[in-house]
Amino acid sequence: MSAPEKIAAEPRTEFGKGAARRIRRENKIPAVIYGHGNEPVHVILPGHQTMMALKHGGANALLALDVDGSEQLALTKDVQIDPIRRVIEHLDFVAVRRGEKVTVDVPIHVVGEAASETLVVNENTVVSVEAEATHIPEFFEVSVEGAAAGTQILAKDLNLPSGTTLLADEDLLIVNVTEQISAEALEAELEEAEADAGIEHDVSDAEIAEAQEEAIAADSGESAESGDSDSE
């Protein structure tokens, strides 16, 4: 992880939905800093600079917030995003100190191409670790290059940097490489699973018409065979 980006934070003195809307209209972001047994600190951050810092820092971005002339290291814990405009509405941070150990979920990035006719399933997209607040891995890279069907990559197989400790179960399945299943086999498995679960589907008009046509054709065939027998 690179050095935390420094951002000037304004103290927030107005609260409520109206105040929050005014802050966002000015392209700023309301945020709160928790931790170390202190009262929550409410601040306002510059929108574009903060957004870029979070984008660069990843899921566990660490920022150096200048609050009233005092620097506070803040670890990103929750990002609220407007579902329509896709802008940051609010941020929650946890106050940390240099050298302090923190528990975080680090994303998994799968790279490479597995062997042909295989399916790569990312069973877990994050893994829980303990790391120094200023040395949190941005992500863990897992290569499946040339991996054959049956290959399984577990949490204990991850390459953890020095100072990072795995907290997840070491046998946690991260990536599973299986044989690629055909559409026909997948449909058969789905039908079997639905039958076991007692799921029934309504028969469509098209399926009824098709069944009637097959029945008529079968009857016609039987009649023809019967006529041939009588003539003999």
Disulfide bonds with the S-S distance in Angstrom:
none
